[in-house]
Every structure is written in structure tokens, then in C-alpha cells.
Amino acid sequence: MKKKTTAAEAKTKATTTASKPEQIRSTITMPSLYMWNVWLAGLHAVQGIVILLLSTTKVFPVQTSYLTKDTVASELSNDTVLGYATRHLFDINIAYLIAAFFFISAIGHVLVATVCRKRYEADLKRGINKARWIGYAFSTGTMLVSIGLLSGVADLAALKMIFVFGLLMNAVYLIMELMNEGKPQVRWWPYIVGCVAGIMPWAVFGTYLWGATVYGTDDIPAYVCWIYGTMFVLFSGFAVNMYLQYKKVGKWKDYLYGERVFMILSLVAQTALAWQIFAGTLRP
């Protein structure tokens, strides 16, 4: 005799079914991603070496601002008057920064293709990628510092904050993946925080470019404007790609498809930034 299902049992069964993450049969294999990592490691490393070999020396000053006694104003007012002063600390060869973010990415791809391969593939099956966000944190921070220097950011404190915002953005995106692993309902607050952290460096760059346009005596080089525009679009692509993954739009239902898009975006963004800077300031 067929057993009747009670309302409580039906509700429990429906809840259990809903809590299981949707299983998508991927058309992208782990061996193919392994080859992608191998090739990308080579492409990043070669570009870093070429930049070092072909580039001329182009240094940007790094300084610090501080409060100090304004001697003249203090004598005139018979009181201590503080004023702002700046001090040159050191120079940065931007070719080294470009090579650095290429080499950081190359090392990341080498690690996930060798000693970290098992962990990397296990994480991908869970719908997360800790290696990606750790590697991107340092390469993104270095790229943002490069753009900052080109935008006129010379203060050490500002450059450190720009670098940390790059780290923070990627750290929060990693939290987004960890929090939503296997969850039927996506929690979006880490994504929103990551987007805010990612936008802040661009707001800083925009302020410096605005100041140079309004108060400067010379026009901003065209290549700097191109870098600002193209890199903002490409950096935004990382957030869009993650959004499509969690909304499961079209091919992005497959987490591995989004992983491959992240790889392509990283290569294109770094290549575009490096060779635009080379064409603008580093060519012989």
C-alpha cells in the first residue's frame, strides 16, 4: 500500500532539495585549465622580461607631506604657526613596477599549475578560488600604484592606501566566495564592499587628473587618459564577471567558465596597461 506523504514531510523534502547547489556539467576540463595556467605563466613572465630589456629609465618621485613650524609666519605673528611641507623620499622606476605585476602573475600561475594544483582544482570544484584572489591582490595593488604615479599621485601615504584598497577589494571578493559556498541564497554584501573598495582608487586618480586639468599649466598626455579609461573598463570587468557567476547568467552557470574569463581579463588588463605605459614613457 502506498504511504501517504504528510505536509511536514513534503516541506522538509522541499527544503532539503532547495539547499543543494545546482550541479552544472562543465565543458571546461581541469587539464585544459592546467594548460591555460602553464601558458599564461609563460606569457606574463616573457612580457615582464621584455619590458625590463626594452624600457628606458623613467622614474617618478615619491614624497611625504608633514606639518612643521612656519618660521616666517611665526615671527610675524609672535605665535607658533604650522604649515605644510613636503620632502622627497625616493624615486620609483615604473618599468620595475610593470615587470613586478607580470612576475607576480607568472608566479601565481606556476604555483597553481605545480605544487598547489590539487588544492586549486579542489577549490574550483567547490566554486571558490583562493589562489586567484591572493595573487590578484598583489598584482592589482601594484598595477593601481603604477596608474597612481602616472596620475600625479606622489605622496607615500596616498600610494600605500591605493595599494591597500587593491588588496582589500580582492580579500572581500574571496570572502564573498567563502560565505556563499554551497548556499542557495547569495549574500551580496561582500560583493558590494569589494566594489566600493575597488572604486576608491579610481576616485583618487580622478581627483588628481581633475586638479591637473583645472589648475595645471600643461595638458595631460593623451596616453594617460587612455590608460585611465581602458583600465577602468577592464578592472570593472572583474566585478561584472563575478556578478554573472553568482547570477548564473548563460555560460556563467559554469564556475569554470568564469574562471577562464578571469584569466583572460587578467592577461588583457596587465598587457594593456604595460604596453600603453611603454608607448607613452618607456620606449627608447
C-alpha contacts under 8 A as a table, 3 or more apart, distances in Angstrom:
res1	aa1	res2	aa2	distance
5	T	9	E	6.24
5	T	10	A	6.48
6	T	9	E	5.24
6	T	10	A	6.26
7	A	10	A	5.11
7	A	11	K	6.18
8	A	11	K	5.11
8	A	12	T	6.20
9	E	12	T	5.07
9	E	13	K	6.13
10	A	13	K	5.10
10	A	14	A	6.17
11	K	14	A	5.15
11	K	15	T	6.21
12	T	15	T	5.17
12	T	16	T	6.20
13	K	16	T	5.16
13	K	17	T	6.19
14	A	17	T	5.14
14	A	18	A	6.15
15	T	18	A	5.15
15	T	19	S	6.26
16	T	19	S	5.28
16	T	20	K	6.83
17	T	20	K	5.62
18	A	21	P	7.64
18	A	184	P	6.77
19	S	182	G	7.84
19	S	183	K	6.74
19	S	184	P	5.53
20	K	182	G	7.04
20	K	183	K	7.72
20	K	184	P	6.99
21	P	182	G	5.44
21	P	183	K	6.67
21	P	184	P	6.09
24	I	253	K	6.93
24	I	254	D	6.00
25	R	254	D	7.44
26	S	29	T	7.18
26	S	254	D	5.88
26	S	256	L	7.07
28	I	32	S	6.81
28	I	33	L	7.53
28	I	256	L	6.40
28	I	257	Y	6.95
29	T	32	S	5.27
29	T	33	L	6.53
30	M	33	L	5.08
30	M	34	Y	6.14
30	M	121	E	6.92
31	P	34	Y	4.89
31	P	35	M	6.40
32	S	35	M	5.17
32	S	36	W	6.29
33	L	36	W	4.83
33	L	37	N	6.19
33	L	260	R	7.56
34	Y	37	N	5.18
34	Y	38	V	6.32
34	Y	113	A	5.74
35	M	38	V	4.98
35	M	39	W	6.13
36	W	39	W	5.26
36	W	40	L	5.95
37	N	40	L	5.12
37	N	41	A	5.97
37	N	109	H	5.06
37	N	110	V	6.93
37	N	112	V	7.31
37	N	113	A	6.04
38	V	41	A	5.25
38	V	42	G	6.50
38	V	109	H	6.68
38	V	110	V	6.58
38	V	113	A	6.41
39	W	42	G	5.15
39	W	43	L	6.22
40	L	43	L	4.95
40	L	44	H	6.03
40	L	106	A	7.02
40	L	109	H	6.80
40	L	267	L	7.57
41	A	44	H	5.40
41	A	45	A	6.13
41	A	105	S	7.02
41	A	106	A	4.15
41	A	107	I	6.92
41	A	108	G	7.70
41	A	109	H	5.13
41	A	110	V	5.88
42	G	45	A	5.18
42	G	46	V	5.99
42	G	106	A	6.80
43	L	46	V	5.28
43	L	47	Q	6.19
43	L	106	A	7.81
44	H	47	Q	5.30
44	H	48	G	6.24
44	H	102	F	5.00
44	H	103	F	6.50
44	H	105	S	6.57
44	H	106	A	5.29
44	H	267	L	7.50
45	A	48	G	5.14
45	A	49	I	6.32
45	A	102	F	6.09
45	A	103	F	5.56
45	A	106	A	5.49
46	V	49	I	5.17
46	V	50	V	6.13
47	Q	50	V	5.03
47	Q	51	I	6.09
47	Q	99	A	7.62
47	Q	102	F	6.95
47	Q	271	T	7.96
48	G	51	I	5.25
48	G	52	L	6.45
48	G	98	I	7.03
48	G	99	A	4.25
48	G	100	A	7.27
48	G	102	F	5.25
48	G	103	F	6.28
49	I	52	L	5.19
49	I	53	L	6.23
49	I	99	A	6.90
50	V	53	L	5.05
50	V	54	L	5.96
51	I	54	L	5.41
51	I	55	S	5.64
51	I	95	A	6.66
51	I	98	I	7.49
51	I	99	A	6.44
51	I	274	A	7.97
51	I	278	F	7.76
52	L	55	S	5.73
52	L	95	A	6.37
52	L	96	Y	7.11
52	L	99	A	6.65
54	L	283	R	7.12
54	L	284	P	7.33
55	S	95	A	6.64
55	S	278	F	7.00
55	S	282	L	4.89
55	S	283	R	5.62
55	S	284	P	6.49
56	T	282	L	5.10
56	T	283	R	6.15
56	T	284	P	5.59
57	T	93	N	6.42
57	T	95	A	7.27
57	T	282	L	6.94
58	K	93	N	5.52
58	K	94	I	6.26
58	K	95	A	7.25
58	K	281	T	6.96
58	K	282	L	6.52
59	V	91	D	5.69
59	V	92	I	5.08
59	V	93	N	4.26
59	V	94	I	6.13
60	F	91	D	5.35
60	F	92	I	5.23
60	F	93	N	6.54
60	F	94	I	7.15
60	F	149	L	6.76
60	F	154	A	7.72
61	P	88	H	6.95
61	P	89	L	7.57
61	P	90	F	6.06
61	P	91	D	4.44
61	P	92	I	6.45
61	P	154	A	6.22
62	V	88	H	6.18
62	V	89	L	5.73
62	V	90	F	5.48
62	V	91	D	5.77
62	V	92	I	7.24
62	V	154	A	4.85
62	V	155	D	5.88
62	V	156	L	5.94
63	Q	86	T	6.57
63	Q	87	R	5.40
63	Q	88	H	4.30
63	Q	89	L	4.99
63	Q	90	F	7.08
63	Q	154	A	5.91
63	Q	155	D	5.02
63	Q	156	L	5.79
64	T	86	T	5.54
64	T	87	R	5.47
64	T	88	H	6.68
64	T	89	L	6.98
64	T	155	D	5.28
64	T	156	L	5.65
64	T	157	A	7.19
65	S	84	Y	6.79
65	S	85	A	5.64
65	S	86	T	4.33
65	S	87	R	6.57
65	S	155	D	6.95
66	Y	84	Y	5.74
66	Y	85	A	5.52
66	Y	86	T	6.33
67	L	82	L	6.26
67	L	83	G	5.62
67	L	84	Y	4.81
67	L	85	A	6.26
68	T	82	L	5.41
68	T	83	G	5.57
68	T	84	Y	6.32
68	T	85	A	6.72
69	K	74	S	7.46
69	K	80	T	6.76
69	K	81	V	5.85
69	K	82	L	4.49
69	K	83	G	6.03
70	D	73	A	5.50
70	D	74	S	5.91
70	D	80	T	7.62
70	D	81	V	5.57
70	D	82	L	5.33
70	D	83	G	5.39
71	T	74	S	5.12
71	T	75	E	6.21
71	T	81	V	7.62
72	V	75	E	5.28
72	V	76	L	6.31
73	A	76	L	5.17
73	A	77	S	6.18
73	A	80	T	7.97
73	A	81	V	6.13
74	S	77	S	5.31
74	S	78	N	5.64
74	S	79	D	5.13
74	S	80	T	4.88
74	S	81	V	4.97
75	E	78	N	5.10
75	E	79	D	6.96
76	L	79	D	7.99
77	S	80	T	7.84
92	I	96	Y	7.90
93	N	96	Y	5.65
93	N	97	L	7.09
94	I	97	L	5.02
94	I	98	I	6.35
94	I	146	S	6.76
95	A	98	I	5.12
95	A	99	A	6.18
95	A	282	L	7.41
96	Y	99	A	5.09
96	Y	100	A	5.95
97	L	100	A	4.89
97	L	101	F	6.51
97	L	142	T	6.64
97	L	143	M	7.58
97	L	146	S	6.64
98	I	101	F	5.60
98	I	102	F	6.55
98	I	142	T	7.97
98	I	143	M	7.31
98	I	146	S	7.47
98	I	274	A	6.00
99	A	102	F	5.17
99	A	103	F	6.12
100	A	103	F	5.12
100	A	104	I	6.04
100	A	139	S	7.78
100	A	142	T	7.50
101	F	104	I	5.02
101	F	105	S	6.25
101	F	138	F	7.65
101	F	139	S	4.70
101	F	140	T	7.60
101	F	142	T	6.04
101	F	143	M	6.59
101	F	270	Q	7.67
102	F	105	S	5.31
102	F	106	A	6.17
102	F	139	S	7.59
102	F	270	Q	7.18
103	F	106	A	4.86
103	F	107	I	6.06
104	I	107	I	5.24
104	I	108	G	6.27
104	I	135	G	7.01
104	I	138	F	7.29
104	I	139	S	5.99
105	S	108	G	5.02
105	S	109	H	6.28
105	S	135	G	6.52
105	S	136	Y	7.54
105	S	139	S	6.54
106	A	109	H	5.26
106	A	110	V	6.18
107	I	110	V	5.05
107	I	111	L	6.15
108	G	111	L	5.24
108	G	112	V	6.43
108	G	131	A	7.38
108	G	132	R	7.84
108	G	135	G	5.78
109	H	112	V	5.35
109	H	113	A	6.13
110	V	113	A	5.11
110	V	114	T	6.14
111	L	114	T	5.20
111	L	115	V	5.65
111	L	116	C	5.47
111	L	117	R	7.17
112	V	115	V	6.62
112	V	116	C	4.65
112	V	117	R	4.62
112	V	120	Y	6.00
112	V	131	A	7.32
113	A	116	C	6.71
113	A	117	R	5.10
114	T	117	R	5.31
115	V	118	K	7.72
116	C	119	R	5.45
116	C	120	Y	5.95
117	R	120	Y	4.99
117	R	121	E	6.08
118	K	121	E	5.31
118	K	122	A	6.07
119	R	122	A	5.07
119	R	123	D	6.09
120	Y	123	D	5.20
120	Y	124	L	6.30
120	Y	129	N	6.74
120	Y	130	K	7.80
120	Y	131	A	6.89
121	E	124	L	5.04
121	E	125	K	6.39
122	A	125	K	5.28
122	A	126	R	6.63
123	D	126	R	5.06
123	D	127	G	6.38
123	D	128	I	5.26
123	D	129	N	5.60
123	D	130	K	7.47
124	L	127	G	4.97
124	L	128	I	5.35
124	L	129	N	5.87
124	L	255	Y	7.54
124	L	256	L	7.13
125	K	128	I	7.56
126	R	181	E	6.91
126	R	182	G	7.66
127	G	177	E	7.41
127	G	181	E	6.61
127	G	255	Y	6.12
128	I	174	L	7.85
128	I	177	E	5.57
128	I	178	L	6.85
128	I	181	E	7.28
129	N	132	R	5.52
129	N	133	W	6.93
129	N	174	L	7.63
129	N	177	E	7.88
130	K	133	W	5.50
130	K	134	I	6.25
130	K	174	L	6.46
131	A	134	I	5.28
131	A	135	G	6.08
132	R	135	G	5.33
132	R	136	Y	5.94
133	W	136	Y	5.00
133	W	137	A	5.88
133	W	170	N	5.33
133	W	171	A	6.61
133	W	173	Y	7.29
133	W	174	L	6.02
134	I	137	A	5.20
134	I	138	F	7.03
134	I	170	N	7.21
134	I	171	A	7.37
135	G	138	F	5.77
135	G	139	S	6.39
136	Y	139	S	5.08
136	Y	140	T	5.44
136	Y	170	N	6.71
137	A	140	T	5.41
137	A	141	G	6.08
137	A	166	G	5.98
137	A	167	L	4.43
137	A	168	L	7.51
137	A	169	M	7.56
137	A	170	N	5.28
137	A	171	A	7.11
138	F	141	G	5.12
138	F	142	T	6.20
138	F	166	G	7.56
138	F	167	L	6.46
139	S	142	T	5.18
139	S	143	M	6.18
140	T	143	M	5.05
140	T	144	L	6.12
140	T	163	F	7.94
140	T	166	G	5.70
140	T	167	L	7.43
141	G	144	L	5.18
141	G	145	V	6.29
141	G	162	I	7.07
141	G	163	F	4.31
141	G	164	V	6.78
141	G	165	F	7.38
141	G	166	G	4.50
141	G	167	L	6.09
142	T	145	V	5.16
142	T	146	S	6.37
142	T	163	F	6.56
143	M	146	S	5.09
143	M	147	I	6.37
143	M	270	Q	7.74
143	M	273	L	7.98
144	L	147	I	5.06
144	L	148	G	6.02
144	L	162	I	6.65
144	L	163	F	6.57
144	L	166	G	7.15
144	L	201	P	7.33
145	V	148	G	4.87
145	V	149	L	6.22
145	V	159	L	6.04
145	V	162	I	6.46
145	V	163	F	6.13
146	S	149	L	5.27
146	S	150	L	6.46
147	I	150	L	5.11
147	I	151	S	6.15
147	I	205	F	7.86
147	I	227	I	7.80
147	I	228	Y	7.56
148	G	151	S	4.96
148	G	152	G	6.39
148	G	153	V	5.16
148	G	154	A	7.93
148	G	159	L	7.10
148	G	162	I	7.84
148	G	205	F	6.17
149	L	152	G	5.28
149	L	153	V	5.01
149	L	154	A	6.24
150	L	153	V	7.29
150	L	224	V	6.79
151	S	205	F	5.83
151	S	208	Y	6.23
151	S	209	L	6.07
151	S	224	V	7.23
152	G	205	F	7.99
152	G	208	Y	6.23
152	G	209	L	7.48
153	V	158	A	7.08
153	V	159	L	6.95
153	V	205	F	7.59
153	V	208	Y	6.99
154	A	158	A	7.60
154	A	159	L	7.20
155	D	158	A	5.38
155	D	159	L	6.33
156	L	159	L	5.12
156	L	160	K	6.17
157	A	160	K	5.18
157	A	161	M	6.30
158	A	161	M	5.13
158	A	162	I	6.20
159	L	162	I	5.07
159	L	163	F	6.25
160	K	163	F	5.13
160	K	164	V	6.19
161	M	164	V	5.01
161	M	165	F	6.09
162	I	165	F	5.17
162	I	166	G	6.49
162	I	201	P	5.53
163	F	166	G	5.20
163	F	167	L	6.52
164	V	167	L	4.90
164	V	168	L	5.98
165	F	168	L	4.90
165	F	169	M	6.03
165	F	197	A	5.60
165	F	198	G	6.61
165	F	200	M	7.38
165	F	201	P	6.99
166	G	169	M	5.33
166	G	170	N	6.64
166	G	197	A	7.36
166	G	198	G	6.50
167	L	170	N	5.51
167	L	171	A	6.12
168	L	171	A	4.96
168	L	172	V	6.10
168	L	194	G	7.17
168	L	197	A	6.60
169	M	172	V	5.42
169	M	173	Y	6.38
169	M	193	V	7.65
169	M	194	G	4.45
169	M	195	C	6.88
169	M	196	V	7.98
169	M	197	A	5.23
169	M	198	G	5.48
170	N	173	Y	5.02
170	N	174	L	6.26
170	N	194	G	6.99
171	A	174	L	5.11
171	A	175	I	6.39
171	A	194	G	7.95
172	V	175	I	4.85
172	V	176	M	6.16
172	V	190	P	5.65
172	V	191	Y	7.00
172	V	193	V	6.99
172	V	194	G	5.33
173	Y	176	M	4.83
173	Y	177	E	6.51
173	Y	190	P	6.51
173	Y	191	Y	6.04
173	Y	194	G	6.00
174	L	177	E	5.20
174	L	178	L	6.29
175	I	178	L	5.03
175	I	179	M	5.90
175	I	190	P	6.64
176	M	179	M	5.35
176	M	180	N	6.24
176	M	187	R	7.67
176	M	188	W	7.41
176	M	190	P	5.20
176	M	191	Y	6.12
177	E	180	N	5.35
177	E	181	E	6.03
178	L	181	E	5.42
179	M	187	R	7.53
180	N	183	K	5.15
180	N	185	Q	7.73
180	N	186	V	5.95
180	N	187	R	6.60
183	K	186	V	6.61
186	V	246	Y	7.31
187	R	190	P	7.51
188	W	191	Y	5.26
188	W	192	I	6.38
189	W	192	I	5.08
189	W	193	V	6.22
190	P	193	V	5.06
190	P	194	G	6.03
191	Y	194	G	5.04
191	Y	195	C	6.20
192	I	195	C	5.11
192	I	196	V	6.31
193	V	196	V	5.14
193	V	197	A	6.21
194	G	197	A	5.08
194	G	198	G	6.07
195	C	198	G	4.95
195	C	199	I	6.14
195	C	239	A	7.03
196	V	199	I	5.17
196	V	200	M	6.37
197	A	200	M	5.51
197	A	201	P	7.73
198	G	201	P	6.59
198	G	202	W	7.68
199	I	202	W	5.41
199	I	203	A	6.40
200	M	203	A	5.00
200	M	204	V	6.38
201	P	204	V	5.01
201	P	205	F	6.25
202	W	205	F	4.93
202	W	206	G	5.99
202	W	232	F	7.52
203	A	206	G	5.03
203	A	207	T	6.24
204	V	207	T	5.15
204	V	208	Y	6.48
205	F	208	Y	5.24
205	F	209	L	6.17
206	G	209	L	5.07
206	G	210	W	5.93
207	T	210	W	5.05
207	T	211	G	6.16
208	Y	211	G	5.05
208	Y	212	A	6.21
209	L	212	A	5.06
209	L	213	T	6.12
209	L	220	I	7.87
210	W	213	T	5.08
210	W	214	V	6.06
211	G	214	V	5.25
211	G	215	Y	5.60
211	G	216	G	6.94
212	A	215	Y	5.49
212	A	216	G	4.49
212	A	217	T	7.86
212	A	219	D	7.95
212	A	220	I	7.24
213	T	216	G	5.67
213	T	219	D	6.84
213	T	220	I	7.03
216	G	219	D	7.53
220	I	224	V	7.00
220	I	225	C	7.49
221	P	224	V	5.58
221	P	225	C	7.02
222	A	225	C	5.26
222	A	226	W	6.35
223	Y	226	W	4.94
223	Y	227	I	6.08
223	Y	276	Q	6.81
223	Y	277	I	7.61
223	Y	280	G	5.92
224	V	227	I	5.03
224	V	228	Y	6.14
224	V	280	G	7.91
225	C	228	Y	5.05
225	C	229	G	6.17
226	W	229	G	5.19
226	W	230	T	5.93
227	I	230	T	5.40
227	I	231	M	5.71
227	I	273	L	6.52
227	I	276	Q	6.71
227	I	277	I	7.85
228	Y	231	M	5.55
228	Y	232	F	6.05
229	G	232	F	5.35
229	G	233	V	6.44
230	T	233	V	5.26
230	T	234	L	6.22
231	M	234	L	4.97
231	M	235	F	5.85
231	M	269	A	6.59
231	M	272	A	7.80
231	M	273	L	6.96
232	F	235	F	5.20
232	F	236	S	6.05
233	V	236	S	5.10
233	V	237	G	6.36
234	L	237	G	4.98
234	L	238	F	7.23
234	L	265	L	6.95
234	L	268	V	8.00
234	L	269	A	5.93
235	F	238	F	5.68
235	F	239	A	7.47
235	F	269	A	7.33
236	S	239	A	5.40
236	S	240	V	6.34
237	G	240	V	4.95
237	G	241	N	5.94
237	G	265	L	7.23
238	F	241	N	5.16
238	F	242	M	6.33
238	F	262	F	6.68
238	F	265	L	7.14
239	A	242	M	5.20
239	A	243	Y	6.17
240	V	243	Y	5.00
240	V	244	L	6.21
241	N	244	L	5.20
241	N	245	Q	6.28
241	N	258	G	6.51
241	N	261	V	7.34
241	N	262	F	7.35
242	M	245	Q	5.01
242	M	246	Y	6.42
242	M	258	G	7.34
243	Y	246	Y	5.37
243	Y	247	K	6.08
244	L	247	K	5.01
244	L	248	K	5.75
244	L	249	V	5.44
244	L	252	W	5.92
245	Q	248	K	5.01
245	Q	249	V	6.78
245	Q	252	W	4.86
245	Q	253	K	6.18
245	Q	254	D	7.60
245	Q	255	Y	6.46
245	Q	258	G	6.25
246	Y	253	K	7.89
247	K	253	K	7.82
248	K	251	K	7.62
248	K	252	W	5.25
248	K	253	K	4.12
248	K	254	D	7.64
249	V	252	W	5.28
249	V	253	K	5.92
250	G	253	K	6.03
251	K	254	D	6.00
251	K	257	Y	6.63
252	W	255	Y	6.24
252	W	257	Y	5.93
252	W	258	G	5.71
253	K	257	Y	7.95
254	D	257	Y	5.40
254	D	258	G	6.97
255	Y	258	G	5.26
255	Y	259	E	6.35
256	L	259	E	4.80
256	L	260	R	6.28
257	Y	260	R	5.22
257	Y	261	V	6.36
258	G	261	V	4.96
258	G	262	F	6.19
259	E	262	F	5.08
259	E	263	M	6.45
260	R	263	M	5.05
260	R	264	I	6.38
261	V	264	I	5.08
261	V	265	L	6.08
262	F	265	L	5.11
262	F	266	S	6.09
263	M	266	S	5.22
263	M	267	L	6.32
264	I	267	L	5.23
264	I	268	V	6.09
265	L	268	V	5.15
265	L	269	A	5.88
266	S	269	A	5.27
266	S	270	Q	6.15
267	L	270	Q	5.43
267	L	271	T	5.97
268	V	271	T	5.14
268	V	272	A	5.86
269	A	272	A	5.23
269	A	273	L	6.13
270	Q	273	L	5.22
270	Q	274	A	5.99
271	T	274	A	5.21
271	T	275	W	6.14
272	A	275	W	5.59
272	A	276	Q	6.00
273	L	276	Q	5.34
273	L	277	I	6.19
274	A	277	I	5.33
274	A	278	F	6.13
275	W	278	F	4.69
275	W	279	A	5.94
276	Q	279	A	5.10
276	Q	280	G	6.10
277	I	280	G	5.01
277	I	281	T	5.85
277	I	282	L	6.66
278	F	281	T	5.55
278	F	282	L	4.37
278	F	283	R	5.55
279	A	282	L	6.35
279	A	283	R	5.81
280	G	283	R	7.27
